[in-house]
Amino acid sequence: MESLVAWVKVTQKKRLRVIDVDADENPIVVRSLDVSRIPALVLIKDRRVLGRLEGRATGQQIDDLIRPHLAA
């Protein structure tokens, strides 16, 4: 999923801010986002979790997660 997220980071940089968080170095963040599997992609807007993918994900799953939330 890491390379897919990197692709989203580059292609959607004007519409999304992608932040990488190392789970081992930031356990408080992991707990606060209720992440149970790594890798995880958590979509947040206005401090509210809108959706998540945990474990391996396909490009289609990532696209399905973020597309409804992208401003036109």
ChimeraX attribute file (.defattr): number of C-alpha atoms within 10 A of each C-alpha:
attribute: neighborCount
match mode: 1-to-1
recipient: residues
	/A:1	18
	/A:2	13
	/A:3	9
	/A:4	14
	/A:5	17
	/A:6	14
	/A:7	13
	/A:8	18
	/A:9	16
	/A:10	12
	/A:11	11
	/A:12	13
	/A:13	11
	/A:14	8
	/A:15	12
	/A:16	17
	/A:17	11
	/A:18	16
	/A:19	11
	/A:20	9
	/A:21	13
	/A:22	12
	/A:23	15
	/A:24	8
	/A:25	9
	/A:26	10
	/A:27	13
	/A:28	11
	/A:29	13
	/A:30	18
	/A:31	11
	/A:32	8
	/A:33	14
	/A:34	10
	/A:35	18
	/A:36	11
	/A:37	12
	/A:38	14
	/A:39	15
	/A:40	19
	/A:41	24
	/A:42	18
	/A:43	17
	/A:44	14
	/A:45	11
	/A:46	6
	/A:47	7
	/A:48	9
	/A:49	11
	/A:50	13
	/A:51	13
	/A:52	15
	/A:53	19
	/A:54	14
	/A:55	11
	/A:56	13
	/A:57	16
	/A:58	11
	/A:59	14
	/A:60	9
	/A:61	11
	/A:62	17
	/A:63	12
	/A:64	11
	/A:65	18
	/A:66	16
	/A:67	10
	/A:68	9
	/A:69	15
	/A:70	10
	/A:71	7
	/A:72	6
